[in-house]
Amino acid sequence: MFALKNITVKVNGRILLNQINLTADTNQITGLIGKSGSGKSTLFRLALGLLSPTEGYEWSGSIDWKGTPLSKKQNPNLQPVFQDPHGSFSPFGSMKDLLLEPIRIKNGYFLSDEIKKKETLKIESFCKRFDLGLDLLNKTKQELSGGQLQRFAILRSLLTNPEYLLLDEPVTALDVLVQKKIAEELKQINQINRLGMFFVSHDLGFLSFMCDEIYVLDGGEIVEAGKPKEILINPKSGLLQSLVAARNHSFGGVVSSSESSN
């Protein structure tokens, strides 16, 4: 289990998160939904050990990974995909070089021809799955769109063979058809490889399609949780009620691409 227990976060004395308790099965897909400013990204950064005391952050409680408390530093078991893909890649080098960087670090910066060939084939396989042309591997970060970079960020996280993925708004820069494709591929990876994922998003349709369980964050507190079909049929919190109503009535009843494929 991946568990957050009695988590409270303050910045310069102001409470951002209050007594958060959340448990996620490490083989399933769990979602966290909330409005902008509700504390979603703060919780995401906390789980990754990225809340710095030098920036005024204080937090209490514990984070457990498979029964073992994690330190307040970064944990290699948890692989992130950040919301801003532009900040995830160096401006120097081709995308292929940047995607090979994690395996270079793992092997002491030396890659044999055999390892390089094996990793390149893996990269090309993921590119095809994520609708990324192989010619893009020779381009630099500056030559790619935000949507292409976001897909490359997801791809790179999978190349590290993680035990668990944490993804912050991973499909926001993608058009609806690509959203649908990436959602289906990630769900298939979860089902076949049993790779657990934790999604932070404001997109109710996307989370309802992807997740085995959803937590609702409002005003820095968890106000509701449950299986998507159960909580969407009978939402109890004011936030989820408003999100369901907005989903049902916005744009003439059109739903997100990810949800329409469910």
Backbone as CSV, one residue per row, in Angstrom:
resi,resn,N_x,N_y,N_z,CA_x,CA_y,CA_z,C_x,C_y,C_z
1,MET,0.828,-1.206,0.000,0.000,0.000,0.000,0.870,1.268,0.000
2,PHE,0.352,2.294,-0.664,0.922,3.633,-0.593,-0.041,4.436,0.267
3,ALA,0.423,4.902,1.415,-0.500,5.503,2.385,0.018,6.835,2.914
4,LEU,-0.866,7.807,2.940,-0.608,9.084,3.602,-1.421,9.096,4.889
5,LYS,-0.745,9.317,6.010,-1.405,9.214,7.302,-1.296,10.527,8.083
6,ASN,-2.465,11.099,8.382,-2.548,12.309,9.216,-1.624,13.416,8.712
7,ILE,-1.648,13.640,7.398,-0.769,14.637,6.795,-1.352,16.041,6.959
8,THR,-0.571,16.907,7.573,-0.906,18.330,7.659,0.274,19.127,7.124
9,VAL,-0.006,20.073,6.223,1.049,20.885,5.621,0.741,22.359,5.860
10,LYS,1.764,23.072,6.316,1.656,24.520,6.505,2.768,25.207,5.721
11,VAL,2.476,26.410,5.256,3.511,27.242,4.656,3.425,28.607,5.308
12,ASN,4.508,28.988,5.963,4.561,30.244,6.714,3.388,30.367,7.692
13,GLY,3.052,29.239,8.321,2.000,29.214,9.333,0.598,29.020,8.807
14,ARG,0.407,29.090,7.476,-0.929,28.919,6.888,-1.143,27.457,6.520
15,ILE,-2.290,26.894,6.936,-2.576,25.482,6.664,-3.015,25.292,5.216
16,LEU,-2.284,24.422,4.484,-2.634,24.093,3.106,-3.364,22.761,3.019
17,LEU,-2.929,21.801,3.829,-3.549,20.477,3.893,-3.779,20.126,5.344
18,ASN,-4.948,19.573,5.652,-5.302,19.327,7.042,-5.738,17.887,7.267
19,GLN,-4.921,17.140,8.005,-5.245,15.776,8.430,-5.685,14.890,7.258
20,ILE,-4.806,14.786,6.272,-5.081,13.972,5.094,-4.781,12.506,5.391
21,ASN,-5.760,11.652,5.146,-5.570,10.207,5.239,-6.012,9.592,3.916
22,LEU,-5.096,8.865,3.294,-5.348,8.356,1.953,-4.570,7.052,1.789
23,THR,-5.230,6.040,1.271,-4.583,4.752,1.046,-4.817,4.313,-0.389
24,ALA,-3.728,3.946,-1.084,-3.815,3.527,-2.479,-3.177,2.159,-2.640
25,ASP,-3.885,1.261,-3.312,-3.339,-0.050,-3.642,-2.224,0.135,-4.668
26,THR,-1.055,-0.441,-4.405,0.098,-0.216,-5.277,-0.013,-0.902,-6.629
27,ASN,-1.056,-1.700,-6.853,-1.274,-2.325,-8.162,-2.443,-1.703,-8.923
28,GLN,-3.132,-0.768,-8.274,-4.305,-0.182,-8.892,-4.067,1.280,-9.272
29,ILE,-5.103,1.901,-9.849,-5.036,3.312,-10.229,-5.928,4.112,-9.291
30,THR,-5.320,5.084,-8.639,-6.031,5.932,-7.683,-5.990,7.366,-8.181
31,GLY,-7.075,8.099,-7.977,-7.137,9.480,-8.421,-7.423,10.443,-7.290
32,LEU,-6.949,11.655,-7.454,-7.228,12.749,-6.520,-7.755,13.915,-7.336
33,ILE,-8.970,14.341,-7.034,-9.577,15.446,-7.778,-9.858,16.614,-6.847
34,GLY,-9.732,17.802,-7.389,-10.018,19.004,-6.618,-9.912,20.222,-7.513
35,LYS,-10.440,21.334,-7.038,-10.367,22.578,-7.784,-8.946,23.136,-7.739
36,SER,-8.663,24.120,-8.585,-7.385,24.817,-8.515,-7.241,25.458,-7.143
37,GLY,-6.080,25.290,-6.531,-5.839,25.867,-5.216,-6.312,25.017,-4.062
38,SER,-6.793,23.804,-4.359,-7.315,22.946,-3.292,-6.217,22.212,-2.536
39,GLY,-5.004,22.215,-3.073,-3.895,21.535,-2.418,-3.416,20.289,-3.143
40,LYS,-3.948,20.021,-4.352,-3.577,18.805,-5.090,-2.080,18.749,-5.373
41,SER,-1.548,19.822,-5.955,-0.131,19.819,-6.332,0.776,19.816,-5.111
42,THR,0.320,20.432,-4.023,1.094,20.406,-2.779,1.226,18.976,-2.279
43,LEU,0.125,18.234,-2.319,0.151,16.841,-1.889,1.038,16.008,-2.811
44,PHE,0.993,16.295,-4.095,1.827,15.604,-5.078,3.306,15.834,-4.759
45,ARG,3.685,17.078,-4.539,5.087,17.400,-4.249,5.521,16.819,-2.912
46,LEU,4.609,16.797,-1.955,4.928,16.219,-0.643,5.288,14.742,-0.788
47,ALA,4.489,13.995,-1.558,4.731,12.563,-1.721,6.078,12.290,-2.375
48,LEU,6.565,13.256,-3.146,7.841,13.093,-3.830,9.017,13.649,-3.040
49,GLY,8.749,14.185,-1.848,9.819,14.746,-1.034,10.329,16.071,-1.539
50,LEU,9.443,16.867,-2.160,9.871,18.115,-2.801,9.404,19.377,-2.079
51,LEU,8.848,19.228,-0.870,8.463,20.416,-0.098,9.646,20.831,0.774
52,SER,10.228,21.952,0.429,11.459,22.373,1.102,11.179,23.270,2.308
53,PRO,11.784,22.970,3.478,11.655,23.853,4.649,12.187,25.257,4.364
54,THR,13.135,25.360,3.441,13.691,26.681,3.120,12.669,27.571,2.419
55,GLU,11.602,26.956,1.879,10.529,27.734,1.240,9.383,27.997,2.206
56,GLY,9.586,27.651,3.474,8.577,27.917,4.489,7.611,26.790,4.760
57,TYR,7.831,25.617,4.141,6.916,24.494,4.333,7.238,23.712,5.611
58,GLU,6.178,23.349,6.320,6.287,22.432,7.452,5.206,21.370,7.269
59,TRP,5.548,20.115,7.592,4.504,19.113,7.516,4.692,18.048,8.574
60,SER,3.559,17.475,8.959,3.548,16.412,9.955,2.730,15.246,9.426
61,GLY,2.884,14.084,10.062,2.229,12.873,9.595,3.273,11.938,9.005
62,SER,2.835,10.931,8.259,3.778,9.977,7.679,3.306,9.508,6.316
63,ILE,4.282,9.090,5.507,4.018,8.499,4.200,4.613,7.105,4.217
64,ASP,3.778,6.099,3.972,4.234,4.714,4.000,4.230,4.121,2.603
65,TRP,5.246,3.342,2.301,5.320,2.618,1.042,5.461,1.135,1.358
66,LYS,4.400,0.377,1.062,4.372,-1.059,1.336,4.745,-1.373,2.782
67,GLY,4.179,-0.569,3.701,4.357,-0.815,5.116,5.592,-0.190,5.731
68,THR,6.436,0.444,4.933,7.660,1.064,5.437,7.555,2.582,5.326
69,PRO,7.764,3.315,6.424,7.708,4.780,6.357,8.799,5.331,5.439
70,LEU,8.421,6.281,4.589,9.388,6.936,3.718,10.022,8.117,4.440
71,SER,11.230,8.443,4.038,11.875,9.628,4.584,11.264,10.857,3.925
72,LYS,11.668,12.026,4.380,11.158,13.263,3.792,11.966,13.652,2.551
73,LYS,12.805,12.746,2.092,13.561,12.982,0.877,12.906,12.222,-0.280
74,GLN,13.459,12.421,-1.469,12.884,11.775,-2.645,13.026,10.257,-2.544
75,ASN,11.999,9.572,-3.032,11.974,8.119,-2.969,12.039,7.552,-4.386
76,PRO,13.070,6.757,-4.705,13.219,6.249,-6.082,12.122,5.286,-6.512
77,ASN,11.354,4.740,-5.556,10.261,3.836,-5.932,9.133,4.574,-6.633
78,LEU,8.996,5.868,-6.338,7.899,6.674,-6.872,8.426,7.528,-8.025
79,GLN,7.930,7.271,-9.216,8.402,7.983,-10.401,7.376,9.031,-10.812
80,PRO,7.761,10.313,-10.890,6.784,11.359,-11.191,6.660,11.694,-12.671
81,VAL,5.472,12.197,-13.025,5.255,12.888,-14.287,4.645,14.222,-13.916
82,PHE,5.390,15.307,-14.151,4.953,16.620,-13.711,4.014,17.284,-14.710
83,GLN,3.258,18.247,-14.210,2.272,18.934,-15.032,2.918,19.746,-16.151
84,ASP,4.054,20.363,-15.866,4.731,21.205,-16.855,5.815,20.401,-17.557
85,PRO,5.562,19.909,-18.757,6.571,19.074,-19.431,7.790,19.864,-19.877
86,HIS,7.639,21.193,-20.057,8.773,22.009,-20.500,9.879,22.019,-19.453
87,GLY,9.492,21.954,-18.180,10.483,21.955,-17.115,11.075,20.591,-16.841
88,SER,10.607,19.569,-17.550,11.055,18.198,-17.291,12.245,17.777,-18.146
89,PHE,12.571,18.589,-19.155,13.639,18.204,-20.075,14.672,19.314,-20.221
90,SER,15.909,18.922,-20.381,16.992,19.868,-20.645,16.833,20.440,-22.051
91,PRO,17.227,21.696,-22.255,17.182,22.261,-23.610,18.328,21.775,-24.486
92,PHE,19.237,20.989,-23.903,20.415,20.531,-24.642,20.292,19.051,-25.001
93,GLY,20.579,18.723,-26.234,20.542,17.334,-26.669,19.225,16.974,-27.333
94,SER,19.254,15.891,-28.102,18.046,15.408,-28.768,17.171,14.679,-27.761
95,MET,15.909,14.451,-28.150,15.012,13.728,-27.255,15.519,12.314,-27.009
96,LYS,16.115,11.701,-28.009,16.644,10.350,-27.819,17.729,10.357,-26.739
97,ASP,18.626,11.338,-26.794,19.676,11.441,-25.778,19.085,11.645,-24.395
98,LEU,18.052,12.493,-24.309,17.435,12.789,-23.010,16.701,11.571,-22.463
99,LEU,16.110,10.780,-23.341,15.395,9.583,-22.902,16.356,8.480,-22.466
100,LEU,17.557,8.485,-23.013,18.566,7.502,-22.619,19.303,7.902,-21.337
101,GLU,19.111,9.146,-20.912,19.844,9.643,-19.744,19.634,8.806,-18.478
102,PRO,18.386,8.414,-18.121,18.206,7.603,-16.903,18.988,6.298,-16.919
103,ILE,19.016,5.623,-18.073,19.752,4.354,-18.136,21.259,4.605,-18.108
104,ARG,21.681,5.759,-18.634,23.105,6.115,-18.536,23.503,6.309,-17.074
105,ILE,22.681,7.018,-16.337,22.971,7.245,-14.925,23.021,5.927,-14.171
106,LYS,22.079,5.048,-14.476,22.012,3.749,-13.809,23.252,2.909,-14.093
107,ASN,23.841,3.092,-15.295,24.998,2.289,-15.683,26.318,3.066,-15.581
108,GLY,26.329,4.096,-14.760,27.564,4.850,-14.592,27.967,5.635,-15.824
109,TYR,26.987,6.083,-16.591,27.158,6.910,-17.785,27.795,6.176,-18.961
110,PHE,28.012,4.878,-18.843,28.532,4.116,-19.976,27.465,3.139,-20.461
111,LEU,27.170,3.218,-21.755,26.221,2.284,-22.355,26.920,1.465,-23.422
112,SER,26.858,0.157,-23.266,27.393,-0.712,-24.314,26.478,-0.633,-25.521
113,ASP,26.968,-1.043,-26.663,26.150,-1.030,-27.881,24.906,-1.899,-27.709
114,GLU,25.062,-3.009,-26.980,23.934,-3.913,-26.769,22.833,-3.259,-25.939
115,ILE,23.229,-2.603,-24.827,22.245,-1.932,-23.971,21.600,-0.771,-24.719
116,LYS,22.401,-0.002,-25.430,21.871,1.146,-26.174,20.853,0.695,-27.215
117,LYS,21.152,-0.411,-27.909,20.224,-0.928,-28.912,18.927,-1.402,-28.266
118,LYS,19.052,-2.098,-27.137,17.877,-2.599,-26.420,16.991,-1.450,-25.944
119,GLU,17.608,-0.422,-25.354,16.844,0.717,-24.853,16.232,1.525,-25.992
120,THR,16.944,1.631,-27.098,16.410,2.365,-28.254,15.181,1.667,-28.815
121,LEU,15.204,0.346,-28.876,14.034,-0.399,-29.336,12.850,-0.197,-28.390
122,LYS,13.130,-0.141,-27.101,12.065,0.092,-26.122,11.470,1.494,-26.304
123,ILE,12.343,2.479,-26.502,11.890,3.852,-26.726,11.012,3.928,-27.977
124,GLU,11.453,3.301,-29.050,10.695,3.340,-30.307,9.344,2.642,-30.169
125,SER,9.307,1.582,-29.372,8.047,0.879,-29.136,7.053,1.771,-28.402
126,PHE,7.526,2.473,-27.375,6.650,3.389,-26.638,6.214,4.550,-27.531
127,CYS,7.104,5.039,-28.397,6.744,6.141,-29.296,5.554,5.743,-30.172
128,LYS,5.578,4.528,-30.684,4.480,4.066,-31.527,3.183,3.974,-30.729
129,ARG,3.284,3.511,-29.482,2.089,3.386,-28.642,1.500,4.751,-28.303
130,PHE,2.370,5.768,-28.182,1.917,7.094,-27.766,1.770,8.065,-28.941
131,ASP,1.702,7.522,-30.161,1.530,8.348,-31.361,2.590,9.436,-31.491
132,LEU,3.837,9.068,-31.259,4.968,9.977,-31.414,5.827,9.470,-32.568
133,GLY,5.954,10.272,-33.620,6.757,9.861,-34.760,8.210,9.649,-34.374
134,LEU,8.857,8.634,-34.942,10.245,8.337,-34.596,11.178,9.480,-34.995
135,ASP,10.781,10.299,-35.970,11.606,11.446,-36.360,11.724,12.473,-35.240
136,LEU,10.763,12.452,-34.296,10.803,13.408,-33.178,11.960,13.115,-32.229
137,LEU,12.478,11.902,-32.250,13.586,11.542,-31.361,14.852,12.320,-31.699
138,ASN,14.945,12.816,-32.920,16.130,13.576,-33.338,15.974,15.073,-33.104
139,LYS,14.813,15.489,-32.606,14.559,16.908,-32.366,14.906,17.291,-30.929
140,THR,15.087,18.586,-30.704,15.341,19.094,-29.362,14.020,19.494,-28.704
141,LYS,14.077,19.734,-27.430,12.887,20.144,-26.671,12.205,21.359,-27.299
142,GLN,13.020,22.315,-27.775,12.470,23.561,-28.319,11.685,23.354,-29.605
143,GLU,11.916,22.223,-30.264,11.253,21.964,-31.545,9.943,21.197,-31.392
144,LEU,9.568,20.865,-30.154,8.386,20.049,-29.928,7.269,20.861,-29.280
145,SER,6.046,20.400,-29.476,4.888,21.049,-28.861,4.756,20.598,-27.407
146,GLY,3.921,21.302,-26.655,3.684,20.914,-25.268,3.079,19.527,-25.154
147,GLY,2.179,19.194,-26.071,1.558,17.873,-26.053,2.551,16.765,-26.338
148,GLN,3.462,17.016,-27.282,4.494,16.021,-27.578,5.428,15.835,-26.378
149,LEU,5.803,16.935,-25.747,6.682,16.852,-24.576,6.008,16.128,-23.420
150,GLN,4.700,16.348,-23.270,3.992,15.680,-22.182,3.979,14.165,-22.394
151,ARG,3.804,13.747,-23.638,3.846,12.314,-23.932,5.251,11.746,-23.729
152,PHE,6.266,12.520,-24.086,7.639,12.076,-23.862,7.950,11.988,-22.360
153,ALA,7.341,12.869,-21.568,7.552,12.814,-20.123,6.969,11.528,-19.534
154,ILE,5.778,11.148,-20.015,5.176,9.885,-19.569,6.039,8.714,-20.025
155,LEU,6.489,8.777,-21.275,7.328,7.721,-21.830,8.594,7.548,-20.997
156,ARG,9.253,8.659,-20.668,10.502,8.573,-19.903,10.285,7.956,-18.530
157,SER,9.163,8.276,-17.901,8.885,7.706,-16.586,8.751,6.186,-16.658
158,LEU,8.200,5.685,-17.753,8.022,4.237,-17.913,9.341,3.529,-18.223
159,LEU,10.277,4.244,-18.843,11.569,3.654,-19.178,12.391,3.319,-17.941
160,THR,12.090,3.948,-16.807,12.858,3.709,-15.586,12.411,2.443,-14.860
161,ASN,11.409,1.741,-15.420,10.845,0.549,-14.773,10.420,0.838,-13.331
162,PRO,9.543,1.816,-13.150,9.161,2.229,-11.790,8.272,1.202,-11.103
163,GLU,8.201,1.296,-9.787,7.260,0.482,-9.023,5.899,1.164,-8.936
164,TYR,5.906,2.499,-9.091,4.659,3.256,-8.928,4.820,4.591,-9.633
165,LEU,3.759,5.040,-10.297,3.783,6.328,-10.995,2.910,7.343,-10.272
166,LEU,3.424,8.551,-10.131,2.645,9.690,-9.646,2.559,10.687,-10.795
167,LEU,1.332,10.999,-11.223,1.150,11.847,-12.401,0.275,13.052,-12.069
168,ASP,0.798,14.249,-12.325,0.091,15.493,-12.039,-0.447,16.076,-13.345
169,GLU,-1.757,16.023,-13.533,-2.417,16.547,-14.742,-1.671,16.103,-16.008
170,PRO,-1.530,14.795,-16.243,-0.657,14.327,-17.320,-1.203,14.470,-18.735
171,VAL,-2.487,14.800,-18.904,-3.028,14.872,-20.263,-3.609,16.246,-20.593
172,THR,-3.325,17.241,-19.769,-3.942,18.552,-19.980,-3.487,19.232,-21.261
173,ALA,-2.267,18.938,-21.725,-1.760,19.599,-22.931,-2.107,18.846,-24.206
174,LEU,-2.894,17.783,-24.077,-3.183,16.936,-25.232,-4.583,17.211,-25.780
175,ASP,-4.738,17.074,-27.106,-6.079,17.201,-27.665,-6.883,15.960,-27.296
176,VAL,-8.192,16.020,-27.492,-9.072,14.991,-26.936,-8.801,13.603,-27.517
177,LEU,-8.437,13.524,-28.790,-8.181,12.217,-29.383,-6.908,11.592,-28.817
178,VAL,-5.884,12.425,-28.618,-4.636,11.909,-28.042,-4.846,11.572,-26.563
179,GLN,-5.650,12.377,-25.861,-6.003,12.055,-24.472,-6.559,10.639,-24.380
180,LYS,-7.488,10.337,-25.265,-8.136,9.026,-25.270,-7.107,7.921,-25.502
181,LYS,-6.207,8.132,-26.461,-5.185,7.145,-26.791,-4.259,6.901,-25.591
182,ILE,-3.772,7.980,-24.976,-2.837,7.851,-23.853,-3.527,7.219,-22.660
183,ALA,-4.776,7.615,-22.402,-5.524,7.027,-21.283,-5.656,5.521,-21.453
184,GLU,-5.983,5.100,-22.660,-6.158,3.665,-22.913,-4.838,2.910,-22.782
185,GLU,-3.734,3.514,-23.259,-2.431,2.858,-23.157,-1.996,2.720,-21.692
186,LEU,-2.187,3.770,-20.911,-1.796,3.717,-19.502,-2.638,2.696,-18.739
187,LYS,-3.913,2.649,-19.074,-4.778,1.673,-18.406,-4.345,0.252,-18.763
188,GLN,-3.957,0.044,-19.997,-3.506,-1.276,-20.413,-2.195,-1.653,-19.704
189,ILE,-1.291,-0.690,-19.560,-0.035,-0.929,-18.843,-0.323,-1.323,-17.404
190,ASN,-1.272,-0.655,-16.794,-1.650,-1.003,-15.416,-2.202,-2.422,-15.332
191,GLN,-3.075,-2.758,-16.259,-3.735,-4.065,-16.205,-2.791,-5.215,-16.534
192,ILE,-1.883,-5.008,-17.489,-0.974,-6.080,-17.901,0.235,-6.188,-16.982
193,ASN,0.837,-5.034,-16.645,2.071,-5.029,-15.855,1.834,-4.822,-14.366
194,ARG,0.590,-4.569,-13.986,0.246,-4.321,-12.579,1.028,-3.135,-12.019
195,LEU,1.279,-2.155,-12.871,1.970,-0.944,-12.431,0.950,0.015,-11.841
196,GLY,1.069,0.288,-10.554,0.150,1.198,-9.887,0.402,2.645,-10.280
197,MET,-0.668,3.432,-10.281,-0.570,4.834,-10.679,-1.444,5.690,-9.765
198,PHE,-0.977,6.907,-9.518,-1.740,7.868,-8.730,-1.856,9.142,-9.564
199,PHE,-3.089,9.488,-9.962,-3.333,10.645,-10.814,-3.878,11.814,-9.999
200,VAL,-3.297,12.970,-10.207,-3.839,14.213,-9.675,-4.434,14.971,-10.851
201,SER,-5.715,15.317,-10.778,-6.362,15.957,-11.921,-7.605,16.724,-11.489
202,HIS,-8.032,17.638,-12.354,-9.309,18.316,-12.154,-10.354,17.790,-13.133
203,ASP,-9.956,16.807,-13.976,-10.826,16.273,-15.029,-11.580,15.050,-14.497
204,LEU,-12.843,15.248,-14.162,-13.656,14.172,-13.587,-13.860,13.032,-14.580
205,GLY,-14.052,13.352,-15.846,-14.246,12.315,-16.855,-13.018,11.435,-16.999
206,PHE,-11.848,12.057,-17.035,-10.592,11.312,-17.156,-10.401,10.385,-15.960
207,LEU,-10.599,10.898,-14.752,-10.399,10.077,-13.557,-11.443,8.971,-13.445
208,SER,-12.675,9.249,-13.838,-13.715,8.223,-13.736,-13.426,7.063,-14.686
209,PHE,-12.779,7.357,-15.830,-12.389,6.300,-16.764,-11.174,5.530,-16.255
210,MET,-10.210,6.238,-15.688,-8.929,5.634,-15.356,-8.926,4.874,-14.034
211,CYS,-9.634,5.378,-13.029,-9.335,5.003,-11.645,-10.193,3.881,-11.068
212,ASP,-9.560,3.138,-10.159,-10.273,2.164,-9.337,-10.888,2.839,-8.124
213,GLU,-10.274,3.948,-7.699,-10.779,4.705,-6.554,-10.405,6.164,-6.723
214,ILE,-11.316,7.045,-6.270,-11.091,8.490,-6.378,-11.251,9.136,-5.001
215,TYR,-10.318,10.012,-4.673,-10.416,10.849,-3.478,-10.736,12.274,-3.910
216,VAL,-11.607,12.927,-3.159,-12.021,14.294,-3.468,-11.412,15.233,-2.436
217,LEU,-10.627,16.201,-2.913,-9.933,17.150,-2.049,-10.581,18.518,-2.190
218,ASP,-10.984,19.092,-1.080,-11.624,20.407,-1.099,-11.176,21.188,0.125
219,GLY,-10.648,22.385,-0.109,-10.217,23.224,1.009,-9.131,22.588,1.850
220,GLY,-8.280,21.766,1.221,-7.183,21.147,1.947,-7.563,19.915,2.734
221,GLU,-8.787,19.413,2.538,-9.228,18.224,3.271,-9.857,17.204,2.316
222,ILE,-9.719,15.910,2.638,-10.413,14.868,1.885,-11.865,14.851,2.351
223,VAL,-12.776,15.133,1.415,-14.185,15.243,1.796,-15.012,14.050,1.326
224,GLU,-14.421,13.193,0.491,-15.169,12.049,-0.020,-14.201,11.112,-0.741
225,ALA,-14.514,9.822,-0.733,-13.689,8.848,-1.445,-14.512,7.610,-1.744
226,GLY,-14.140,6.930,-2.829,-14.834,5.693,-3.166,-14.588,5.290,-4.603
227,LYS,-15.201,4.189,-5.001,-15.105,3.734,-6.387,-15.883,4.703,-7.273
228,PRO,-15.365,5.003,-8.472,-15.991,6.008,-9.338,-17.494,5.823,-9.539
229,LYS,-17.931,4.620,-9.896,-19.353,4.420,-10.174,-20.215,4.694,-8.952
230,GLU,-19.695,4.362,-7.770,-20.465,4.559,-6.549,-20.582,6.033,-6.176
231,ILE,-19.459,6.746,-6.183,-19.518,8.141,-5.723,-20.099,9.079,-6.771
232,LEU,-20.026,8.700,-8.056,-20.598,9.567,-9.090,-22.117,9.419,-9.157
233,ILE,-22.621,8.247,-8.822,-24.074,8.054,-8.791,-24.681,8.774,-7.591
234,ASN,-23.964,8.768,-6.482,-24.490,9.381,-5.270,-23.424,10.246,-4.594
235,PRO,-23.056,11.369,-5.222,-22.032,12.239,-4.632,-22.540,12.882,-3.335
236,LYS,-21.694,12.852,-2.311,-22.119,13.387,-1.010,-21.562,14.781,-0.732
237,SER,-20.363,15.059,-1.169,-19.758,16.362,-0.895,-20.270,17.409,-1.873
238,GLY,-20.276,18.653,-1.430,-20.730,19.735,-2.288,-19.879,19.875,-3.535
239,LEU,-18.559,19.670,-3.394,-17.675,19.800,-4.549,-17.988,18.745,-5.598
240,LEU,-18.088,17.495,-5.189,-18.350,16.444,-6.168,-19.731,16.601,-6.785
241,GLN,-20.707,17.033,-6.023,-22.033,17.288,-6.576,-21.967,18.345,-7.675
242,SER,-21.191,19.401,-7.427,-21.070,20.467,-8.430,-20.295,20.004,-9.655
243,LEU,-19.267,19.158,-9.460,-18.494,18.642,-10.583,-19.340,17.712,-11.457
244,VAL,-20.145,16.864,-10.815,-21.020,15.958,-11.557,-22.060,16.763,-12.331
245,ALA,-22.626,17.782,-11.690,-23.625,18.617,-12.358,-23.020,19.350,-13.545
246,ALA,-21.804,19.860,-13.370,-21.134,20.573,-14.460,-20.827,19.629,-15.611
247,ARG,-20.412,18.409,-15.273,-20.116,17.422,-16.310,-21.372,17.072,-17.105
248,ASN,-22.496,16.964,-16.429,-23.740,16.555,-17.077,-24.370,17.654,-17.924
249,HIS,-24.030,18.913,-17.632,-24.725,20.006,-18.294,-23.838,20.906,-19.144
250,SER,-22.505,20.701,-19.086,-21.640,21.589,-19.854,-21.584,21.173,-21.315
251,PHE,-21.465,22.168,-22.203,-21.289,21.958,-23.640,-22.304,20.987,-24.223
252,GLY,-23.535,21.149,-23.816,-24.606,20.347,-24.394,-24.508,18.875,-24.051
253,GLY,-23.870,18.560,-22.919,-23.788,17.169,-22.498,-22.583,16.423,-23.020
254,VAL,-21.670,17.128,-23.728,-20.469,16.476,-24.232,-19.548,16.148,-23.072
255,VAL,-19.016,14.935,-23.047,-18.107,14.528,-21.979,-16.695,14.472,-22.522
256,SER,-15.725,14.324,-21.632,-14.336,14.243,-22.054,-14.116,12.989,-22.884
257,SER,-13.076,13.028,-23.707,-12.787,11.895,-24.581,-12.499,10.637,-23.788
258,SER,-11.804,10.802,-22.661,-11.451,9.636,-21.865,-12.690,8.981,-21.289
259,GLU,-13.652,9.804,-20.878,-14.859,9.233,-20.288,-15.746,8.596,-21.345
260,SER,-15.771,9.186,-22.551,-16.663,8.674,-23.591,-16.262,7.292,-24.065
261,SER,-15.011,6.896,-23.771,-14.570,5.575,-24.187,-14.864,4.506,-23.149
262,ASN,-15.443,4.903,-22.034,-15.708,3.955,-20.949,-16.974,3.137,-21.265
